[in-house]
Amino acid sequence: MHEKTNAKSPIDSGSFDANNPRLHNPHHPDPISHLFTILSDIDTPTLLCHACETLASLNVLTTDLATELQGSPRSLALSIQQLAILGELLVNRALDNLDPPAATQH
């Protein structure tokens, strides 16, 4: 049995406004995509460092959230946390590939 809720679906929320210029012309600039802009002259290691720090923050946030939850919501939060850790590992490997640690001599 499904209970009726007053929650609106994304379609009813106005997000898909029929007057939205992007519906008529997909090449029309999306104002939302320009809300946050990353400068084009930022070097790759700097971008990767910031990505790693963002993923580390996501890791901490989802871990903290998971401690407040039980059951299925907790499992979902921990799954997101594991994806953040995986992303962090991938970014760190990319950073290592760009600037490999000096080889140790024996």
Number of C-alpha atoms within 10 A of each C-alpha: 3 4 5 6 6 6 8 9 9 9 9 10 10 11 10 12 12 10 8 13 13 14 12 10 9 9 9 11 11 12 7 7 8 9 7 7 7 8 7 6 6 9 9 12 16 11 14 17 15 13 16 21 14 14 21 16 14 18 23 14 13 20 18 14 15 20 11 10 13 11 8 9 13 17 13 15 21 19 15 17 24 15 15 21 18 14 18 22 14 14 21 17 13 15 19 12 10 11 10 10 9 6 6 5 4 3
